[in-house]
Amino acid sequence: MAIASDATEPRRLPFPSAFTILFGLIILVAALTWVIPAGQYERTFNTALDREVPVAGTYQTTDPNPQGVFDVIMAPIAGLYDPASGTANAIDVALFVLVIGGFIGVVASTGAVNAGVGGAMTALRGREKWMIPVLMGLFAFGGTTYGMAEETLAFYMLLIPVMIAARYDAVTAVAVILLGAGVGVLGSTVNAFATVIASDAAGIPFTQGIVLRFVILGLSWLACVVYVMRYAERVRLDPTKSLVYDRKADNEKHFLAGHENDAALDFTGLHKIVLTLFGLTFVVMIWGVLYGGWWMGEMTGLFLASALLIGIIARTGEQKFVDAFLNGARDLLGVALIIGLARGIVVIMDAGKITDTILHWAEVSVSGLSAVVFVNVIYWIEVLLSFFVPSSSGLAVLSMPIMAPVADFVGTGRDLVVTAYQSANGLVNLVNPTFAVVMGALAIGRVPYERWLAFMWPLLLILSAIIMICLSVATVLA
């Protein structure tokens, strides 16, 4: 009977990847160039942005240039560089992503990250409740600096047994890691895969708006810590309050078997040096952008030099260093390609002369909105887009070239649009079923998705309120 029932059930098609979605959007936008009227704004040079910007109220229709099949095929390539002129489009950002991936790979190969987290867990044994804010702080640091996401999957099998042994549950352990890193991405400050790419696409330095992002990061992290600690304490005092109480015995058998005599991970002096250099690299990057006139080329060189320095200090050896660097770059190859693919959408829109038309429609639609209402509308638009394009870099390159210039017409800062984008994307990716990290974490923790939603929905409302209030206040004060 079961077999017959299964046979009659319709098969669910898997949700398409970010690559498929973005290429589909290229095809859709190319088709729209045959329908949407072509038009252009007059442009003037903006010294603050160091680029030409459209002048509000100067839009005029122009001769159409509809895009065909050949243009669609060439769009991802043109997204990286213009084949006709050789001018760089997003290739500098893609190279930066690959090099920072190699840098992270070298750092990870030293064992410093694993040892650091393991050392914190060992030091707090017997005071497990304080493990929650400490570890969420560490993971948030990884999220806000380099968008830590897939890298967290290695920590679940390390942390879940500790939390269960401390009379918490698997939901608590998953929340510490997933929310910790996720809230760091939500409040990205120097995250190359969100803030830097989005700011570049918006035509502004990523340091603009960094104070607001620190505020959002701090308040959101505090809200998450309090929320998780309250839940964990309820479970410790009354196990029946656990959202996975029906799996308690099975989870204890599964996660605690073989962990009774685990040896502590050594957090050596070398690990401390490596992590210090890791943090200092981002400090130097900020200094270079603020005071040294650096941009993608110099930042790429910085992470390459830092990777070499860490490799020399850790004495990884030439072969191990190269393997670690290439493996790290390989892990982010998809991100680099997505950047070119997403920028290809803008290439098609520009070539088809519909970018300014869409911008004109946006200008008209927000012309009656106050700056505060505008920035909150942008936030919710980005929330919706994030469900379909969970990739922070892909969404940044897709939406920022359109959304950021609209801010000029409303009279608000482009940095607020960037902050609204990254906050929305980070929030959605705490529960997004199209985001592999979420589904992978829940699978490892044996937490059903619907129970994760039951755990998360009040917190999502709290975080949305924090973000919208911060965006609104910053808009008023700007």
PEKA-V793235 format. One record per residue. RES is the residue in one letter. PSI is psi in degrees with one decimal (none if undefined). Layout:
# PEKA-V793235
res:RES psi:PSI
res:RES psi:PSI
This chain:
# PEKA-V793235
res:M psi:-42.3
res:A psi:-38.7
res:I psi:-42.5
res:A psi:-38.9
res:S psi:-42.8
res:D psi:-35.3
res:A psi:-29.5
res:T psi:-13.7
res:E psi:132.2
res:P psi:141.9
res:R psi:135.5
res:R psi:127.3
res:L psi:137.3
res:P psi:146.8
res:F psi:133.3
res:P psi:153.2
res:S psi:170.0
res:A psi:-34.7
res:F psi:-47.3
res:T psi:-42.2
res:I psi:-47.0
res:L psi:-41.0
res:F psi:-36.2
res:G psi:-37.8
res:L psi:-34.3
res:I psi:-45.5
res:I psi:-44.1
res:L psi:-45.8
res:V psi:-38.7
res:A psi:-40.2
res:A psi:-36.7
res:L psi:-24.6
res:T psi:-15.6
res:W psi:-12.2
res:V psi:-46.9
res:I psi:134.0
res:P psi:139.3
res:A psi:147.5
res:G psi:166.2
res:Q psi:150.1
res:Y psi:154.9
res:E psi:148.7
res:R psi:150.0
res:T psi:152.2
res:F psi:127.7
res:N psi:112.7
res:T psi:-31.7
res:A psi:-39.5
res:L psi:-12.4
res:D psi:41.3
res:R psi:164.6
res:E psi:139.4
res:V psi:151.1
res:P psi:146.8
res:V psi:121.4
res:A psi:138.7
res:G psi:3.9
res:T psi:11.5
res:Y psi:136.7
res:Q psi:146.9
res:T psi:155.1
res:T psi:178.1
res:D psi:137.4
res:P psi:158.8
res:N psi:71.3
res:P psi:145.2
res:Q psi:138.7
res:G psi:-166.8
res:V psi:-44.9
res:F psi:-39.6
res:D psi:-37.3
res:V psi:-43.9
res:I psi:-38.2
res:M psi:-14.7
res:A psi:-47.6
res:P psi:-34.6
res:I psi:-45.9
res:A psi:-22.0
res:G psi:-28.8
res:L psi:-45.3
res:Y psi:153.9
res:D psi:110.8
res:P psi:-28.3
res:A psi:-43.1
res:S psi:-15.5
res:G psi:5.9
res:T psi:135.9
res:A psi:137.1
res:N psi:-84.4
res:A psi:10.2
res:I psi:-31.1
res:D psi:-37.4
res:V psi:-41.1
res:A psi:-41.8
res:L psi:-40.5
res:F psi:-42.5
res:V psi:-44.0
res:L psi:-41.8
res:V psi:-40.5
res:I psi:-29.8
res:G psi:-41.8
res:G psi:-38.9
res:F psi:-46.6
res:I psi:-37.9
res:G psi:-40.6
res:V psi:-44.1
res:V psi:-44.4
res:A psi:-33.5
res:S psi:-19.9
res:T psi:-13.1
res:G psi:8.3
res:A psi:-40.3
res:V psi:-49.6
res:N psi:-43.5
res:A psi:-37.0
res:G psi:-46.0
res:V psi:-43.3
res:G psi:-37.8
res:G psi:-40.3
res:A psi:-39.7
res:M psi:-41.6
res:T psi:-42.5
res:A psi:-27.9
res:L psi:7.8
res:R psi:129.5
res:G psi:-15.8
res:R psi:48.9
res:E psi:-28.5
res:K psi:-29.2
res:W psi:-11.3
res:M psi:-30.2
res:I psi:-56.3
res:P psi:-35.4
res:V psi:-51.1
res:L psi:-37.7
res:M psi:-30.9
res:G psi:-41.5
res:L psi:-45.6
res:F psi:-35.6
res:A psi:-36.4
res:F psi:-44.0
res:G psi:-38.2
res:G psi:-42.6
res:T psi:-22.2
res:T psi:-43.2
res:Y psi:18.9
res:G psi:40.5
res:M psi:123.3
res:A psi:-80.3
res:E psi:-31.0
res:E psi:-21.1
res:T psi:-19.4
res:L psi:-24.8
res:A psi:-16.5
res:F psi:-14.6
res:Y psi:-45.5
res:M psi:-15.9
res:L psi:-39.1
res:L psi:-36.4
res:I psi:-46.7
res:P psi:-37.7
res:V psi:-44.4
res:M psi:-41.2
res:I psi:-39.0
res:A psi:-27.1
res:A psi:10.1
res:R psi:23.3
res:Y psi:-157.5
res:D psi:179.7
res:A psi:-32.0
res:V psi:-40.6
res:T psi:-46.8
res:A psi:-45.2
res:V psi:-40.9
res:A psi:-40.8
res:V psi:-44.3
res:I psi:-52.3
res:L psi:-43.9
res:L psi:-37.0
res:G psi:-56.5
res:A psi:-37.9
res:G psi:-40.9
res:V psi:-27.2
res:G psi:-41.3
res:V psi:-40.9
res:L psi:-42.0
res:G psi:42.8
res:S psi:133.4
res:T psi:-50.6
res:V psi:22.1
res:N psi:115.4
res:A psi:-27.7
res:F psi:-1.3
res:A psi:-74.0
res:T psi:-48.7
res:V psi:-47.4
res:I psi:-43.6
res:A psi:-42.9
res:S psi:-39.9
res:D psi:-44.5
res:A psi:-28.9
res:A psi:-10.1
res:G psi:28.3
res:I psi:157.8
res:P psi:143.2
res:F psi:-15.2
res:T psi:-16.1
res:Q psi:126.4
res:G psi:7.5
res:I psi:-30.6
res:V psi:-45.7
res:L psi:-39.8
res:R psi:-34.4
res:F psi:-38.8
res:V psi:-47.5
res:I psi:-41.9
res:L psi:-49.0
res:G psi:-46.8
res:L psi:-40.7
res:S psi:-41.2
res:W psi:-44.5
res:L psi:-42.6
res:A psi:-42.0
res:C psi:-42.3
res:V psi:-48.8
res:V psi:-42.6
res:Y psi:-47.2
res:V psi:-41.4
res:M psi:-38.6
res:R psi:-43.8
res:Y psi:-45.7
res:A psi:-40.3
res:E psi:-37.1
res:R psi:-41.2
res:V psi:-40.3
res:R psi:-40.3
res:L psi:-31.8
res:D psi:95.7
res:P psi:-23.9
res:T psi:-13.2
res:K psi:-9.0
res:S psi:139.5
res:L psi:-14.7
res:V psi:34.7
res:Y psi:-35.5
res:D psi:-13.9
res:R psi:9.0
res:K psi:-54.9
res:A psi:-43.0
res:D psi:-40.4
res:N psi:-39.4
res:E psi:-41.6
res:K psi:-39.7
res:H psi:-45.8
res:F psi:-27.3
res:L psi:-15.7
res:A psi:123.9
res:G psi:3.8
res:H psi:7.3
res:E psi:-30.8
res:N psi:33.8
res:D psi:134.2
res:A psi:145.0
res:A psi:144.3
res:L psi:132.2
res:D psi:125.5
res:F psi:92.0
res:T psi:171.9
res:G psi:-35.3
res:L psi:-42.0
res:H psi:-40.4
res:K psi:-40.5
res:I psi:-44.2
res:V psi:-46.3
res:L psi:-33.3
res:T psi:-45.1
res:L psi:-36.5
res:F psi:-49.7
res:G psi:-40.5
res:L psi:-30.1
res:T psi:-41.9
res:F psi:-32.8
res:V psi:-45.5
res:V psi:-38.1
res:M psi:-44.2
res:I psi:-44.3
res:W psi:-43.8
res:G psi:-40.6
res:V psi:-41.2
res:L psi:-41.8
res:Y psi:-16.8
res:G psi:-1.2
res:G psi:24.9
res:W psi:154.0
res:W psi:-147.8
res:M psi:-44.8
res:G psi:-48.6
res:E psi:-38.5
res:M psi:-38.5
res:T psi:-44.8
res:G psi:-37.7
res:L psi:-48.5
res:F psi:-31.6
res:L psi:-46.0
res:A psi:-40.4
res:S psi:-39.2
res:A psi:-42.5
res:L psi:-43.0
res:L psi:-44.6
res:I psi:-40.1
res:G psi:-38.7
res:I psi:-46.1
res:I psi:-39.9
res:A psi:-7.3
res:R psi:48.8
res:T psi:-24.1
res:G psi:152.7
res:E psi:-47.7
res:Q psi:-44.0
res:K psi:-38.9
res:F psi:-48.8
res:V psi:-44.1
res:D psi:-43.9
res:A psi:-41.5
res:F psi:-46.2
res:L psi:-39.1
res:N psi:-40.8
res:G psi:-42.2
res:A psi:-37.8
res:R psi:-36.4
res:D psi:-28.1
res:L psi:10.8
res:L psi:-39.0
res:G psi:-39.2
res:V psi:-43.9
res:A psi:-41.2
res:L psi:-37.1
res:I psi:-36.2
res:I psi:-46.1
res:G psi:-40.3
res:L psi:-44.9
res:A psi:-40.9
res:R psi:-25.7
res:G psi:-29.0
res:I psi:-44.0
res:V psi:-37.6
res:V psi:-45.9
res:I psi:-42.6
res:M psi:-42.4
res:D psi:-45.6
res:A psi:-35.2
res:G psi:-1.4
res:K psi:36.2
res:I psi:-6.4
res:T psi:-48.5
res:D psi:-30.0
res:T psi:-46.8
res:I psi:-39.3
res:L psi:-38.7
res:H psi:-42.3
res:W psi:-41.9
res:A psi:-40.2
res:E psi:-44.2
res:V psi:-40.4
res:S psi:-29.5
res:V psi:3.8
res:S psi:-28.6
res:G psi:0.1
res:L psi:145.8
res:S psi:163.7
res:A psi:-37.6
res:V psi:-46.0
res:V psi:-40.7
res:F psi:-49.7
res:V psi:-30.7
res:N psi:-33.6
res:V psi:-42.6
res:I psi:-41.8
res:Y psi:-47.3
res:W psi:-29.4
res:I psi:-42.6
res:E psi:-33.2
res:V psi:-47.3
res:L psi:-45.3
res:L psi:-31.7
res:S psi:-28.3
res:F psi:-30.7
res:F psi:-28.3
res:V psi:81.8
res:P psi:-20.8
res:S psi:121.3
res:S psi:-41.3
res:S psi:-40.9
res:G psi:-44.0
res:L psi:-36.4
res:A psi:-50.2
res:V psi:-27.7
res:L psi:-47.3
res:S psi:-31.7
res:M psi:-39.9
res:P psi:-22.0
res:I psi:-48.4
res:M psi:-40.7
res:A psi:-46.3
res:P psi:-27.4
res:V psi:-31.9
res:A psi:-30.6
res:D psi:-36.9
res:F psi:-30.6
res:V psi:-20.0
res:G psi:25.6
res:T psi:166.5
res:G psi:143.6
res:R psi:-27.7
res:D psi:-29.1
res:L psi:-34.3
res:V psi:-41.3
res:V psi:-44.1
res:T psi:-40.6
res:A psi:-41.7
res:Y psi:-52.9
res:Q psi:-33.8
res:S psi:-42.8
res:A psi:-46.9
res:N psi:-41.9
res:G psi:-38.9
res:L psi:-49.7
res:V psi:-37.9
res:N psi:5.1
res:L psi:-19.6
res:V psi:0.2
res:N psi:116.9
res:P psi:-13.9
res:T psi:-1.6
res:F psi:114.9
res:A psi:-31.2
res:V psi:-41.1
res:V psi:-50.6
res:M psi:-34.2
res:G psi:-42.8
res:A psi:-43.6
res:L psi:-34.6
res:A psi:-42.9
res:I psi:-42.4
res:G psi:-4.5
res:R psi:41.6
res:V psi:115.0
res:P psi:144.8
res:Y psi:-40.2
res:E psi:-28.3
res:R psi:-31.6
res:W psi:-40.3
res:L psi:-40.6
res:A psi:-36.4
res:F psi:-37.1
res:M psi:-27.0
res:W psi:-39.3
res:P psi:-37.2
res:L psi:-36.8
res:L psi:-39.4
res:L psi:-41.9
res:I psi:-46.5
res:L psi:-39.3
res:S psi:-40.8
res:A psi:-43.4
res:I psi:-47.3
res:I psi:-47.7
res:M psi:-38.0
res:I psi:-44.1
res:C psi:-43.4
res:L psi:-41.8
res:S psi:-47.1
res:V psi:-43.1
res:A psi:-36.3
res:T psi:-41.8
res:V psi:-40.2
res:L psi:-16.3
res:A psi:none
